[in-house]
Amino acid sequence: MIQNLQGAVTRANRAVALILGVALVLTVLFILSDVILRKLGAGSLGGSDEISGYVMAAVASWGMACALIERAHVRIDVIRHKLSRPGRAAMDLFAMIVTNATVILIAWHCWPVLQKTLERGSRANTPLETPLWIPQGIWFSGWVWFALCATVLTFAGIAHLRARRHEAFETTLGIGSEIEE
């Protein structure tokens, strides 16, 4: 069951990564169009700086889960490679538990930001007057998604260790480093 859940989270994150990539490309095209129009003296589309900031916040929060699933987060592995398999597994599991706890704490503290925005009906102090619940909701949901993915990986790692599936554990929580490649 945990492997099915882990597979579903991996597939979902690949779809998220694709959506984020498209959002970044569209943002770049929007900014490029805005710059070209300004250079030609045709005026500005307006809001490119604001919208690009919102997109970057969304990409950051949602992209961290994608990086976690692909084992792309930076981890210092100097000591890890000198340890035996059980020692490496203990370090990997410890790193995942700490990451999981940190992300849950961040997501927990993101909610009051969104909650106050919703209660006050806050809008951006810009010409677009964007209702801030929209970008903050996307940002918050990215942190919640990251926390969910970290939790699934933590439990998957524990399940692999308990079942003595060392290769599956390494694939789930291990690190892909230049030394291994």
Phi, psi and omega in degrees: 000315182295327178292323176295318178296316178298319177296320179295319179295321179296314179296318179297320180291330175292322175293318178300316180299321178295316178298317179297319178298316178297318178299319178294316179297315178297323178295317178298317179296321178297313180295317179300316178298318180298316180295316180296317179298321177295317181296325179278356179080016182271004182092187184243150173289331178083138174083006183296324179291319179294311182296319180296326176296318178295318180296319180296320178296319179293316181297321180296309184291316180285326183291335180295325176293320178298317179296323179296314181297323181274004181056044183258358177290146180286132176220133180281120188242024180298312182285322185304318183290345179269354182268162174286173181305313178298323178294318177295318179298319179297317179294318180297316180294318178300315179299320181290320179295317178295317177300313180302312181297319180296315182293320177298318178297317178296313179300320179300318182278348175284328183303314180301329177297310179293321181299315178296321178298317179295316181297321184270346184065038185297144176233155178294143178273060183221169177301331180286335183048047181298129172298118189292345178295335182290300180293325179291326177294319177294317179298311180299315181296329175296319177293321178295318179298317177300316179297318179298314180297318179297321179294316179299315180295322178299310180294324177296317178299315178298318179297318179295319179296315181297325180271003180060035175265080188294320180293318178295321177298313181299321179292328182280309187243351180291180180245143175263102183249171179296328180295318180290327181284000000 
